[in-house]
């Protein structure tokens, strides 16, 4: 079980739908994080303001490359 309270900005998460996102904000409530997503070339898009992600959408930490 992933503890969202311990996640830090910059960590990468794998979502259940297959997307890979990077935490841009953790609200500290254990339920919501804001992620930005990789562009088509696989790099994180610095222009992406992010999307709110609910804990049930998260599969786990992304594996290190």
C-alpha positions in Angstrom: 0.0 0.0 0.0 1.4 3.4 -1.0 1.3 6.1 1.6 0.5 9.3 -0.2 1.4 11.3 2.9 5.1 10.4 2.4 5.3 11.2 -1.3 7.5 14.1 -2.3 7.5 16.6 -5.2 9.4 15.1 -8.1 8.6 11.5 -7.5 7.2 9.6 -10.4 4.0 7.5 -10.2 2.5 4.9 -12.4 -1.3 5.2 -12.8 -3.7 2.3 -13.3 -4.5 3.6 -16.8 -0.8 3.2 -17.8 0.2 6.9 -17.7 3.4 8.0 -15.9 3.3 11.2 -14.0 5.5 13.3 -11.8 4.3 14.9 -8.6 4.1 18.7 -8.8 2.2 19.0 -5.5 1.1 16.8 -2.7 -1.7 18.3 -0.7 -0.8 16.2 2.4 -4.3 14.8 2.8 -3.4 11.3 1.8 -6.0 11.3 -1.0 -5.0 13.8 -3.8 -1.8 14.6 -5.6 -1.2 16.8 -8.6 0.8 15.2 -11.4 2.2 16.4 -14.7 2.6 13.8 -17.4 5.2 12.7 -19.9 4.8 14.0 -23.4 4.9 11.7 -26.5 8.8 11.7 -26.4 8.7 10.3 -22.8 10.0 13.5 -21.2 8.0 15.3 -18.5 6.4 18.4 -20.0 7.5 21.5 -18.0 4.6 23.4 -19.5 2.0 21.0 -18.0 0.3 22.5 -15.0 -0.7 19.1 -13.9 -3.9 17.2 -13.1 -5.4 16.3 -9.8 -5.2 12.5 -9.2 -7.2 10.6 -6.7 -5.4 7.9 -4.7 -7.5 5.1 -6.3 -6.0 6.0 -9.7 -2.5 5.3 -8.6 -0.9 1.9 -9.3 2.3 2.7 -7.5 5.7 4.3 -7.7 7.2 4.3 -11.2 10.1 2.0 -11.6 13.4 3.7 -11.9 14.8 3.9 -15.4 
